[in-house]
Amino acid sequence: MAVVKNADDLGELSEQELEELYTWIDGIPLTRPKRNIARDFADGVMVAEVVHHYFPREVQLHNYTPANAIKQKLDNWYLLNRKVFKKLRFELSEDVIRRIVNAQVGVVENVLQTLRTRLERVAWETKQLAPVRAVENDRPEADQNIYQKHERRAPAPALAKG
């Protein structure tokens, strides 16, 4: 599992990488407008929304509360780290989480870049492991045949009156 241990180890993203990251984020429907990325993502809610956009079953958005208080922001990030990032096979250190919560410039962009990479990787792996189905129909074979069996069945014999 990859661990983002120290915010100082994250490095800076190039202008091109930042533009690509912002374009990616702009393509995801989020509940709040983006004005200042460090502050907008500080409470973790919009990060939960990003993951939910790709893997709706992995994130229950009602568990993440929009917050101004540092304690609630930390709680949101700890929950993301424990429940969501773990499934994506990475986690954030306490140092990185605290820097995000305090809206330190440049930190959340690096975390979002890591998140994007992990989301793409898991999506690719999931697609590779998905069962191959017939091209003409996405329903499982059992579902396809159920209707044919009923259509071919002979009519029930009439009951004899006696």
Secondary structure, DSSP 4 states (H G I P E B T S, - for coil): -EEE--GGGS-PPPHHHHHHHHHHHHTS--SS--S-HHHHTTTSHHHHHHHHHH-GGG--GGG----SSHHHHHHHHHHIIIIIITTTTEEE-HHHHHHHHTT-TTHHHHHHHHHHHHHHHHHHHHHHHSPP--SS--S-HHHHHHHHHHHHSPPPPPPPP-
